[in-house]
Amino acid sequence: MHMDWQRNLGSIDRIVRTVIGLLIIGLVLLKVLTGIWAVLAVLFAVVQFAEALFAY
């Protein structure tokens, strides 16, 4: 089976995902989100950055 991985994010999607990631990181740095919520938020932000970077 051959899997063809094509990019499926446009430039606007990539920008939106980057902004979301930055906002989440900002909330953690400002200590609006703490504890387990901060950990989950950082993981979510990393996923957003990865999707924006690789556009998949």
C-alpha positions as CSV (number, residue, x, y, z in Angstrom):
1,M,0.0,0.0,0.0
2,H,1.4,3.4,-1.0
3,M,0.5,6.4,1.1
4,D,0.8,9.8,-0.6
5,W,1.2,12.5,2.0
6,Q,0.2,15.8,0.5
7,R,0.2,19.1,2.2
8,N,-3.3,20.2,3.1
9,L,-2.8,23.5,4.9
10,G,-2.9,26.8,3.2
11,S,-0.9,29.8,4.4
12,I,-3.9,31.3,6.3
13,D,-4.3,28.0,8.2
14,R,-0.6,27.9,9.1
15,I,-0.8,31.5,10.3
16,V,-3.9,30.8,12.4
17,R,-2.3,27.7,14.0
18,T,0.9,29.7,14.8
19,V,-1.1,32.5,16.4
20,I,-3.1,30.0,18.5
21,G,0.1,28.4,19.6
22,L,1.6,31.7,20.6
23,L,-1.5,32.8,22.5
24,I,-1.5,29.5,24.5
25,I,2.2,29.8,25.3
26,G,1.5,33.4,26.4
27,L,-1.3,32.3,28.7
28,V,1.1,29.8,30.3
29,L,3.9,32.3,30.7
30,L,1.5,34.8,32.3
31,K,0.4,32.0,34.6
32,V,-3.2,32.3,33.6
33,L,-3.0,28.5,33.1
34,T,-1.3,26.5,35.7
35,G,-0.8,23.0,36.8
36,I,-2.0,20.2,34.6
37,W,-3.8,22.7,32.4
38,A,-0.6,24.4,31.6
39,V,1.0,21.1,30.7
40,L,-1.9,20.2,28.4
41,A,-1.9,23.7,26.9
42,V,1.8,23.5,26.1
43,L,1.4,20.1,24.5
44,F,-1.5,21.5,22.4
45,A,0.6,24.5,21.4
46,V,3.4,22.3,20.3
47,V,1.0,20.3,18.2
48,Q,-0.2,23.5,16.6
49,F,3.3,24.6,15.9
50,A,4.2,21.3,14.4
51,E,1.2,21.3,12.1
52,A,1.9,24.8,11.0
53,L,5.6,24.0,10.4
54,F,5.0,20.8,8.3
55,A,1.6,21.8,6.9
56,Y,0.2,18.3,7.2
